[in-house]
């Protein structure tokens, strides 16, 4: 939710893209793969991985 709120305040698309890249890239998403019984958690993990 914090990321979504921050994106609303970004002055331009380039800054918004850099923020998303900083927050989501190289965060070790692989460790979350198939660690949940929830299909939605697993699908999100695969998408972010």
N, CA, C, O and CB atoms as a CASP TS submission, in Angstrom:
PFRMAT TS
TARGET T0000
AUTHOR 0000-0000-0000
METHOD Language model
MODEL 1
PARENT N/A
ATOM      1  N   UNK     1       0.827  -1.195   0.000  1.00  0.00           N
ATOM      2  CA  UNK     1       0.000   0.000   0.000  1.00  0.00           C
ATOM      3  C   UNK     1       0.864   1.248   0.000  1.00  0.00           C
ATOM      4  O   UNK     1       0.519   2.236  -0.648  1.00  0.00           O
ATOM      5  CB  UNK     1      -0.937   0.004   1.203  1.00  0.00           C
ATOM      6  N   UNK     2       1.971   1.221   0.709  1.00  0.00           N
ATOM      7  CA  UNK     2       2.859   2.389   0.742  1.00  0.00           C
ATOM      8  C   UNK     2       3.403   2.701  -0.644  1.00  0.00           C
ATOM      9  O   UNK     2       3.526   3.868  -1.017  1.00  0.00           O
ATOM     10  CB  UNK     2       4.018   2.156   1.720  1.00  0.00           C
ATOM     11  N   UNK     3       3.730   1.663  -1.409  1.00  0.00           N
ATOM     12  CA  UNK     3       4.231   1.880  -2.763  1.00  0.00           C
ATOM     13  C   UNK     3       3.161   2.531  -3.630  1.00  0.00           C
ATOM     14  O   UNK     3       3.459   3.454  -4.389  1.00  0.00           O
ATOM     15  CB  UNK     3       4.689   0.553  -3.390  1.00  0.00           C
ATOM     16  N   UNK     4       1.931   2.068  -3.527  1.00  0.00           N
ATOM     17  CA  UNK     4       0.837   2.643  -4.310  1.00  0.00           C
ATOM     18  C   UNK     4       0.613   4.111  -3.954  1.00  0.00           C
ATOM     19  O   UNK     4       0.382   4.939  -4.834  1.00  0.00           O
ATOM     20  CB  UNK     4      -0.454   1.845  -4.086  1.00  0.00           C
ATOM     21  N   UNK     5       0.681   4.427  -2.672  1.00  0.00           N
ATOM     22  CA  UNK     5       0.506   5.818  -2.250  1.00  0.00           C
ATOM     23  C   UNK     5       1.662   6.691  -2.728  1.00  0.00           C
ATOM     24  O   UNK     5       1.457   7.837  -3.128  1.00  0.00           O
ATOM     25  CB  UNK     5       0.384   5.902  -0.725  1.00  0.00           C
ATOM     26  N   UNK     6       2.875   6.145  -2.686  1.00  0.00           N
ATOM     27  CA  UNK     6       4.035   6.907  -3.147  1.00  0.00           C
ATOM     28  C   UNK     6       3.949   7.181  -4.646  1.00  0.00           C
ATOM     29  O   UNK     6       4.327   8.259  -5.104  1.00  0.00           O
ATOM     30  CB  UNK     6       5.332   6.156  -2.822  1.00  0.00           C
ATOM     31  N   UNK     7       3.456   6.213  -5.407  1.00  0.00           N
ATOM     32  CA  UNK     7       3.348   6.407  -6.859  1.00  0.00           C
ATOM     33  C   UNK     7       2.379   7.528  -7.212  1.00  0.00           C
ATOM     34  O   UNK     7       2.545   8.196  -8.233  1.00  0.00           O
ATOM     35  CB  UNK     7       2.902   5.114  -7.532  1.00  0.00           C
ATOM     36  N   UNK     8       1.377   7.735  -6.379  1.00  0.00           N
ATOM     37  CA  UNK     8       0.435   8.830  -6.634  1.00  0.00           C
ATOM     38  C   UNK     8       1.097  10.199  -6.503  1.00  0.00           C
ATOM     39  O   UNK     8       0.624  11.182  -7.074  1.00  0.00           O
ATOM     40  CB  UNK     8      -0.744   8.738  -5.675  1.00  0.00           C
ATOM     41  N   UNK     9       2.188  10.256  -5.752  1.00  0.00           N
ATOM     42  CA  UNK     9       2.860  11.531  -5.501  1.00  0.00           C
ATOM     43  C   UNK     9       4.073  11.768  -6.403  1.00  0.00           C
ATOM     44  O   UNK     9       4.741  12.794  -6.274  1.00  0.00           O
ATOM     45  CB  UNK     9       3.291  11.598  -4.061  1.00  0.00           C
ATOM     46  N   UNK    10       4.367  10.836  -7.312  1.00  0.00           N
ATOM     47  CA  UNK    10       5.536  10.960  -8.174  1.00  0.00           C
ATOM     48  C   UNK    10       5.300  12.033  -9.230  1.00  0.00           C
ATOM     49  O   UNK    10       4.228  12.089  -9.834  1.00  0.00           O
ATOM     50  CB  UNK    10       5.865   9.611  -8.841  1.00  0.00           C
ATOM     51  N   UNK    11       6.296  12.882  -9.453  1.00  0.00           N
ATOM     52  CA  UNK    11       6.138  13.967 -10.419  1.00  0.00           C
ATOM     53  C   UNK    11       6.187  13.520 -11.887  1.00  0.00           C
ATOM     54  O   UNK    11       5.634  14.192 -12.757  1.00  0.00           O
ATOM     55  CB  UNK    11       7.201  14.988 -10.183  1.00  0.00           C
ATOM     56  N   UNK    12       6.849  12.386 -12.161  1.00  0.00           N
ATOM     57  CA  UNK    12       6.960  11.951 -13.556  1.00  0.00           C
ATOM     58  C   UNK    12       7.119  10.430 -13.611  1.00  0.00           C
ATOM     59  O   UNK    12       7.384   9.782 -12.599  1.00  0.00           O
ATOM     60  CB  UNK    12       8.160  12.651 -14.261  1.00  0.00           C
ATOM     61  N   UNK    13       6.953   9.886 -14.798  1.00  0.00           N
ATOM     62  CA  UNK    13       6.995   8.437 -14.983  1.00  0.00           C
ATOM     63  C   UNK    13       8.374   7.841 -14.731  1.00  0.00           C
ATOM     64  O   UNK    13       8.479   6.736 -14.198  1.00  0.00           O
ATOM     65  CB  UNK    13       6.550   8.090 -16.375  1.00  0.00           C
ATOM     66  N   UNK    14       9.425   8.548 -15.102  1.00  0.00           N
ATOM     67  CA  UNK    14      10.775   8.019 -14.899  1.00  0.00           C
ATOM     68  C   UNK    14      11.070   7.820 -13.414  1.00  0.00           C
ATOM     69  O   UNK    14      11.652   6.807 -13.026  1.00  0.00           O
ATOM     70  CB  UNK    14      11.816   8.959 -15.521  1.00  0.00           C
ATOM     71  N   UNK    15      10.677   8.772 -12.595  1.00  0.00           N
ATOM     72  CA  UNK    15      10.879   8.661 -11.153  1.00  0.00           C
ATOM     73  C   UNK    15      10.048   7.517 -10.586  1.00  0.00           C
ATOM     74  O   UNK    15      10.517   6.772  -9.725  1.00  0.00           O
ATOM     75  CB  UNK    15      10.520   9.982 -10.453  1.00  0.00           C
ATOM     76  N   UNK    16       8.830   7.379 -11.061  1.00  0.00           N
ATOM     77  CA  UNK    16       7.963   6.292 -10.604  1.00  0.00           C
ATOM     78  C   UNK    16       8.566   4.934 -10.970  1.00  0.00           C
ATOM     79  O   UNK    16       8.549   4.010 -10.157  1.00  0.00           O
ATOM     80  CB  UNK    16       6.551   6.432 -11.215  1.00  0.00           C
ATOM     81  N   UNK    17       9.090   4.811 -12.173  1.00  0.00           N
ATOM     82  CA  UNK    17       9.714   3.558 -12.600  1.00  0.00           C
ATOM     83  C   UNK    17      10.934   3.220 -11.750  1.00  0.00           C
ATOM     84  O   UNK    17      11.146   2.060 -11.398  1.00  0.00           O
ATOM     85  CB  UNK    17      10.114   3.641 -14.071  1.00  0.00           C
ATOM     86  N   UNK    18      11.726   4.215 -11.424  1.00  0.00           N
ATOM     87  CA  UNK    18      12.898   3.991 -10.576  1.00  0.00           C
ATOM     88  C   UNK    18      12.494   3.546  -9.174  1.00  0.00           C
ATOM     89  O   UNK    18      13.154   2.692  -8.581  1.00  0.00           O
ATOM     90  CB  UNK    18      13.746   5.263 -10.495  1.00  0.00           C
ATOM     91  N   UNK    19      11.426   4.110  -8.646  1.00  0.00           N
ATOM     92  CA  UNK    19      10.932   3.718  -7.327  1.00  0.00           C
ATOM     93  C   UNK    19      10.480   2.261  -7.322  1.00  0.00           C
ATOM     94  O   UNK    19      10.833   1.507  -6.415  1.00  0.00           O
ATOM     95  CB  UNK    19       9.776   4.629  -6.896  1.00  0.00           C
ATOM     96  N   UNK    20       9.712   1.865  -8.317  1.00  0.00           N
ATOM     97  CA  UNK    20       9.233   0.486  -8.409  1.00  0.00           C
ATOM     98  C   UNK    20      10.415  -0.471  -8.551  1.00  0.00           C
ATOM     99  O   UNK    20      10.459  -1.508  -7.888  1.00  0.00           O
ATOM    100  CB  UNK    20       8.259   0.323  -9.602  1.00  0.00           C
ATOM    101  N   UNK    21      11.355  -0.132  -9.396  1.00  0.00           N
ATOM    102  CA  UNK    21      12.535  -0.969  -9.585  1.00  0.00           C
ATOM    103  C   UNK    21      13.304  -1.125  -8.267  1.00  0.00           C
ATOM    104  O   UNK    21      13.735  -2.225  -7.921  1.00  0.00           O
ATOM    105  CB  UNK    21      13.451  -0.369 -10.673  1.00  0.00           C
ATOM    106  N   UNK    22      13.470  -0.032  -7.545  1.00  0.00           N
ATOM    107  CA  UNK    22      14.190  -0.067  -6.282  1.00  0.00           C
ATOM    108  C   UNK    22      13.487  -0.938  -5.246  1.00  0.00           C
ATOM    109  O   UNK    22      14.141  -1.660  -4.494  1.00  0.00           O
ATOM    110  CB  UNK    22      14.360   1.337  -5.745  1.00  0.00           C
ATOM    111  N   UNK    23      12.169  -0.872  -5.205  1.00  0.00           N
ATOM    112  CA  UNK    23      11.412  -1.592  -4.184  1.00  0.00           C
ATOM    113  C   UNK    23      11.187  -3.071  -4.498  1.00  0.00           C
ATOM    114  O   UNK    23      11.020  -3.876  -3.582  1.00  0.00           O
ATOM    115  CB  UNK    23      10.091  -0.927  -3.992  1.00  0.00           C
ATOM    116  N   UNK    24      11.180  -3.438  -5.775  1.00  0.00           N
ATOM    117  CA  UNK    24      10.808  -4.809  -6.135  1.00  0.00           C
ATOM    118  C   UNK    24      11.923  -5.653  -6.735  1.00  0.00           C
ATOM    119  O   UNK    24      11.832  -6.881  -6.730  1.00  0.00           O
ATOM    120  CB  UNK    24       9.692  -4.766  -7.089  1.00  0.00           C
ATOM    121  N   UNK    25      12.958  -5.031  -7.244  1.00  0.00           N
ATOM    122  CA  UNK    25      14.001  -5.772  -7.932  1.00  0.00           C
ATOM    123  C   UNK    25      15.023  -6.327  -6.938  1.00  0.00           C
ATOM    124  O   UNK    25      15.397  -5.658  -5.975  1.00  0.00           O
ATOM    125  CB  UNK    25      14.693  -4.879  -8.965  1.00  0.00           C
ATOM    126  N   UNK    26      15.463  -7.550  -7.186  1.00  0.00           N
ATOM    127  CA  UNK    26      16.519  -8.198  -6.394  1.00  0.00           C
ATOM    128  C   UNK    26      16.206  -8.261  -4.902  1.00  0.00           C
ATOM    129  O   UNK    26      17.062  -7.948  -4.075  1.00  0.00           O
ATOM    130  CB  UNK    26      17.822  -7.469  -6.595  1.00  0.00           C
ATOM    131  N   UNK    27      15.006  -8.655  -4.560  1.00  0.00           N
ATOM    132  CA  UNK    27      14.614  -8.742  -3.159  1.00  0.00           C
ATOM    133  C   UNK    27      14.480 -10.185  -2.678  1.00  0.00           C
ATOM    134  O   UNK    27      13.927 -10.424  -1.604  1.00  0.00           O
ATOM    135  CB  UNK    27      13.309  -8.012  -2.948  1.00  0.00           C
ATOM    136  N   UNK    28      14.969 -11.138  -3.441  1.00  0.00           N
ATOM    137  CA  UNK    28      14.928 -12.529  -3.001  1.00  0.00           C
ATOM    138  C   UNK    28      13.559 -13.167  -3.053  1.00  0.00           C
ATOM    139  O   UNK    28      13.173 -13.882  -2.128  1.00  0.00           O
ATOM    140  CB  UNK    28      15.440 -12.622  -1.627  1.00  0.00           C
ATOM    141  N   UNK    29      12.823 -12.924  -4.110  1.00  0.00           N
ATOM    142  CA  UNK    29      11.463 -13.448  -4.223  1.00  0.00           C
ATOM    143  C   UNK    29      11.444 -14.971  -4.313  1.00  0.00           C
ATOM    144  O   UNK    29      10.427 -15.595  -4.012  1.00  0.00           O
ATOM    145  CB  UNK    29      10.773 -12.851  -5.438  1.00  0.00           C
ATOM    146  N   UNK    30      12.557 -15.573  -4.726  1.00  0.00           N
ATOM    147  CA  UNK    30      12.603 -17.025  -4.890  1.00  0.00           C
ATOM    148  C   UNK    30      12.312 -17.759  -3.575  1.00  0.00           C
ATOM    149  O   UNK    30      11.729 -18.843  -3.589  1.00  0.00           O
ATOM    150  CB  UNK    30      13.969 -17.445  -5.428  1.00  0.00           C
ATOM    151  N   UNK    31      12.713 -17.180  -2.449  1.00  0.00           N
ATOM    152  CA  UNK    31      12.495 -17.849  -1.161  1.00  0.00           C
ATOM    153  C   UNK    31      11.020 -17.967  -0.804  1.00  0.00           C
ATOM    154  O   UNK    31      10.668 -18.742   0.086  1.00  0.00           O
ATOM    155  CB  UNK    31      13.221 -17.105  -0.063  1.00  0.00           C
ATOM    156  N   UNK    32      10.151 -17.218  -1.473  1.00  0.00           N
ATOM    157  CA  UNK    32       8.719 -17.269  -1.198  1.00  0.00           C
ATOM    158  C   UNK    32       7.976 -18.244  -2.115  1.00  0.00           C
ATOM    159  O   UNK    32       6.795 -18.517  -1.902  1.00  0.00           O
ATOM    160  CB  UNK    32       8.124 -15.886  -1.338  1.00  0.00           C
ATOM    161  N   UNK    33       8.662 -18.767  -3.130  1.00  0.00           N
ATOM    162  CA  UNK    33       8.008 -19.665  -4.078  1.00  0.00           C
ATOM    163  C   UNK    33       7.551 -20.937  -3.394  1.00  0.00           C
ATOM    164  O   UNK    33       8.339 -21.629  -2.749  1.00  0.00           O
ATOM    165  CB  UNK    33       8.946 -20.002  -5.232  1.00  0.00           C
ATOM    166  N   UNK    34       6.286 -21.233  -3.538  1.00  0.00           N
ATOM    167  CA  UNK    34       5.652 -22.453  -3.033  1.00  0.00           C
ATOM    168  C   UNK    34       5.817 -22.641  -1.523  1.00  0.00           C
ATOM    169  O   UNK    34       5.843 -23.773  -1.040  1.00  0.00           O
ATOM    170  CB  UNK    34       6.221 -23.650  -3.749  1.00  0.00           C
ATOM    171  N   UNK    35       5.929 -21.533  -0.774  1.00  0.00           N
ATOM    172  CA  UNK    35       5.979 -21.608   0.683  1.00  0.00           C
ATOM    173  C   UNK    35       4.624 -21.348   1.320  1.00  0.00           C
ATOM    174  O   UNK    35       4.514 -21.269   2.544  1.00  0.00           O
ATOM    175  CB  UNK    35       6.989 -20.623   1.219  1.00  0.00           C
ATOM    176  N   UNK    36       3.604 -21.216   0.504  1.00  0.00           N
ATOM    177  CA  UNK    36       2.280 -20.914   1.022  1.00  0.00           C
ATOM    178  C   UNK    36       1.261 -21.877   0.424  1.00  0.00           C
ATOM    179  O   UNK    36       1.458 -22.404  -0.671  1.00  0.00           O
ATOM    180  CB  UNK    36       1.893 -19.452   0.716  1.00  0.00           C
ATOM    181  N   UNK    37       0.189 -22.098   1.143  1.00  0.00           N
ATOM    182  CA  UNK    37      -0.908 -22.914   0.625  1.00  0.00           C
ATOM    183  C   UNK    37      -1.820 -22.091  -0.276  1.00  0.00           C
ATOM    184  O   UNK    37      -2.690 -22.634  -0.956  1.00  0.00           O
ATOM    185  CB  UNK    37      -1.715 -23.523   1.778  1.00  0.00           C
ATOM    186  N   UNK    38      -1.615 -20.777  -0.276  1.00  0.00           N
ATOM    187  CA  UNK    38      -2.452 -19.881  -1.068  1.00  0.00           C
ATOM    188  C   UNK    38      -1.961 -19.808  -2.514  1.00  0.00           C
ATOM    189  O   UNK    38      -0.791 -19.525  -2.774  1.00  0.00           O
ATOM    190  CB  UNK    38      -2.473 -18.479  -0.445  1.00  0.00           C
ATOM    191  N   UNK    39      -2.861 -20.065  -3.431  1.00  0.00           N
ATOM    192  CA  UNK    39      -2.547 -19.957  -4.852  1.00  0.00           C
ATOM    193  C   UNK    39      -2.134 -18.528  -5.204  1.00  0.00           C
ATOM    194  O   UNK    39      -1.244 -18.327  -6.030  1.00  0.00           O
ATOM    195  CB  UNK    39      -3.754 -20.391  -5.704  1.00  0.00           C
ATOM    196  N   UNK    40      -2.769 -17.545  -4.587  1.00  0.00           N
ATOM    197  CA  UNK    40      -2.493 -16.149  -4.900  1.00  0.00           C
ATOM    198  C   UNK    40      -1.094 -15.728  -4.442  1.00  0.00           C
ATOM    199  O   UNK    40      -0.407 -14.985  -5.143  1.00  0.00           O
ATOM    200  CB  UNK    40      -3.543 -15.255  -4.254  1.00  0.00           C
ATOM    201  N   UNK    41      -0.679 -16.196  -3.280  1.00  0.00           N
ATOM    202  CA  UNK    41       0.673 -15.889  -2.793  1.00  0.00           C
ATOM    203  C   UNK    41       1.712 -16.523  -3.707  1.00  0.00           C
ATOM    204  O   UNK    41       2.697 -15.883  -4.074  1.00  0.00           O
ATOM    205  CB  UNK    41       0.863 -16.386  -1.336  1.00  0.00           C
ATOM    206  N   UNK    42       1.494 -17.763  -4.067  1.00  0.00           N
ATOM    207  CA  UNK    42       2.436 -18.462  -4.952  1.00  0.00           C
ATOM    208  C   UNK    42       2.491 -17.821  -6.329  1.00  0.00           C
ATOM    209  O   UNK    42       3.576 -17.668  -6.891  1.00  0.00           O
ATOM    210  CB  UNK    42       2.049 -19.932  -5.084  1.00  0.00           C
ATOM    211  N   UNK    43       1.358 -17.446  -6.877  1.00  0.00           N
ATOM    212  CA  UNK    43       1.329 -16.803  -8.185  1.00  0.00           C
ATOM    213  C   UNK    43       2.011 -15.443  -8.140  1.00  0.00           C
ATOM    214  O   UNK    43       2.733 -15.085  -9.071  1.00  0.00           O
ATOM    215  CB  UNK    43      -0.111 -16.653  -8.673  1.00  0.00           C
ATOM    216  N   UNK    44       1.798 -14.690  -7.088  1.00  0.00           N
ATOM    217  CA  UNK    44       2.447 -13.389  -6.939  1.00  0.00           C
ATOM    218  C   UNK    44       3.961 -13.555  -6.819  1.00  0.00           C
ATOM    219  O   UNK    44       4.728 -12.782  -7.394  1.00  0.00           O
ATOM    220  CB  UNK    44       1.890 -12.646  -5.709  1.00  0.00           C
ATOM    221  N   UNK    45       4.378 -14.562  -6.072  1.00  0.00           N
ATOM    222  CA  UNK    45       5.813 -14.809  -5.912  1.00  0.00           C
ATOM    223  C   UNK    45       6.451 -15.142  -7.246  1.00  0.00           C
ATOM    224  O   UNK    45       7.541 -14.663  -7.559  1.00  0.00           O
ATOM    225  CB  UNK    45       6.060 -15.946  -4.912  1.00  0.00           C
ATOM    226  N   UNK    46       5.767 -15.968  -8.038  1.00  0.00           N
ATOM    227  CA  UNK    46       6.309 -16.302  -9.360  1.00  0.00           C
ATOM    228  C   UNK    46       6.382 -15.065 -10.238  1.00  0.00           C
ATOM    229  O   UNK    46       7.353 -14.882 -10.972  1.00  0.00           O
ATOM    230  CB  UNK    46       5.453 -17.381 -10.040  1.00  0.00           C
ATOM    231  N   UNK    47       5.376 -14.224 -10.173  1.00  0.00           N
ATOM    232  CA  UNK    47       5.369 -13.015 -10.990  1.00  0.00           C
ATOM    233  C   UNK    47       6.480 -12.048 -10.617  1.00  0.00           C
ATOM    234  O   UNK    47       7.080 -11.418 -11.488  1.00  0.00           O
ATOM    235  CB  UNK    47       4.042 -12.324 -10.871  1.00  0.00           C
ATOM    236  N   UNK    48       6.752 -11.930  -9.333  1.00  0.00           N
ATOM    237  CA  UNK    48       7.806 -11.034  -8.878  1.00  0.00           C
ATOM    238  C   UNK    48       9.197 -11.625  -9.062  1.00  0.00           C
ATOM    239  O   UNK    48      10.173 -10.893  -9.222  1.00  0.00           O
ATOM    240  CB  UNK    48       7.593 -10.686  -7.431  1.00  0.00           C
ATOM    241  N   UNK    49       9.284 -12.955  -9.041  1.00  0.00           N
ATOM    242  CA  UNK    49      10.561 -13.634  -9.219  1.00  0.00           C
ATOM    243  C   UNK    49      11.039 -13.412 -10.629  1.00  0.00           C
ATOM    244  O   UNK    49      12.105 -13.900 -11.004  1.00  0.00           O
ATOM    245  CB  UNK    49      10.447 -15.140  -8.912  1.00  0.00           C
TER
END
